[in-house]
Amino acid sequence: MSQETPVFIITGEQGQCKTTFLHLVLGLTVGLNVRVRGVIAPGHVRDGRRSGFTLVDLATGEHEELCSIDPDPRCEVHGRFYFRPEGLSFGRRALAPPDPRETDLVVIDEVGRFELEGAVWADQIDRLVTLQHPPMVWTVRRRLLDTVIQRWEIRNPVVVDVRTASVMATAGDVMDAVWEWREAQTASTALVPPLPRDRIAGDSPLLADAAAGASPGTPAILRRRYSPEG
């Protein structure tokens, strides 16, 4: 299953809003009864320059400062950033291998040069890719894309370039992968209960209203009512 489950890689250069794109995609999926684990790392800017990152645990909504450019003798230094031990521990817990019966999507924002050097989330990624895992979404800088795919031997990458990709279409593709994963889990374990055929738990009013009046040309995420049976 791990070799068939896609890894969506949102890519762009620094400052091209990869995390923003990811946040928008997640905004269209987490209300559709999707069980998400992992981290998203919004950045901070000071004097026009990146000054640090906060880490958000997507399973709990809790957050912790990950790193900043302010020197701190307690911190691990990677590049020009000082990584707080509390932030690293927080992220490593959030990225622990998930129970495949209780997780639909794993998110890592981002996989970069520090991971390629064996630091930050490298150990967690090593474990995730060798175990049975649900679909994943990573953010990766464009210049590191091929290296990341080769380093972790991603056999089914789906590359999403923020310069040209549609948030809506990407969310639809992610949902398709999530529901294929759920159906496979249901067939193999019978532990994931089917959703009602006429609704999605947690539908937002925006999605529900759009779906009710959707035309044939509307993106699939607003037209489909998913269940493992239909």
C-alpha positions, 0 to 999 in steps of 0.5 A: 500500500505504501508504494501505491499511495500518492505523496502530493508535493506542493512545490515553489521557490521561497516566498511563493506561498507554498504554505498558503497554498497548502492551507487553502487545500486543507481548508477544503478537505478537513471539513470533509470528515478527513482525519489529518495528522502532521504539521504546518509551519507558517512563517514570520517576517521581520524587516522584510526577511524571514525571521522564524516559523511556528509549528501547528499540530494539525491533529490537535490544533496546538502550536509551538514556536519552532525556530527563529533567527534570534540566537539562543544557546539552548537551540540547535542551529541549522542555517541561520535559524535556531531551532527550539528543543520544545518545537522540535519535540513537538513536531516529532510527536506530531509526525510519529507514525500514524495508525493507518486505521485512524488517519486519512492524510499526513502533512509535512510542511516542509521537507527541505535541505535540513531534512536532506542533511539528516536533521529536523524531521529526517528520522520521522520521514524515514519511518513514515515512508517505510511503513504503511501510510495514508496519502501524504502532502509535503511542501518542498522548494522547487530546486530540491524537488528531484533530490527529495523524491530520490532521497526518499524513493517516492514512487508515486509523487504528484507534483503540484506547482504553485505557479500553475496549479489550482487549489480546488483541483488539488483538493479534489485530487487529494480527496480522491486519494483519501477515499481510495485509501479509506475504501482499501482500509475498509475492505481489509479491516472492516474497521472504518465505518461508512459515511452516510450516502447523502451527506459528508459529516462536517460539511461547511455551509459554503461547500454544502451550498455550492454542491447543492447548486453545482453545475456539471463543470463544477470541480469534483470536490464540490459535486461528489458525495463520498462514501465507501459504497458509492 
